[in-house]
């Protein structure tokens, strides 16, 4: 866990050919504005497999959700796949209220998000694609 809950950040690593992006802190307007160039550069990685790990995100507002939507749209346009790791009921509620629950593929833990990378979402995952 990161020391300052009000700070935000992102780190990236590769796990078995999947780019895992860990986000932490508050994903609000300040964080989203600062992270746009980082996420735009990531989205340009054509045919990549992404997992966005939100387990250390303590707060997300509409600008944070917009950043995730922007990244997903740009990545999918380039042939990439994007999954999210979050077991936070508040995040699930946010997706439900914004009707984005079927847009994002959400997993409760990193292991299940990585295990399903070859064969689709599988049971228990929220999977959806925008046509």
Secondary structure, 3 states (H helix, E strand, C coil): CCCCCCCEEEEEEEECCEEEEEEEEEECHHHHHHHHHHHHHHHCCCCCEEEEEEEEEEEECHHHHHHHHHHHHHHHHCCCEEEEECCCHHHHHHHHHCCCCCCCEEECCHHHHHHCCCCCCCCCCECCCCC
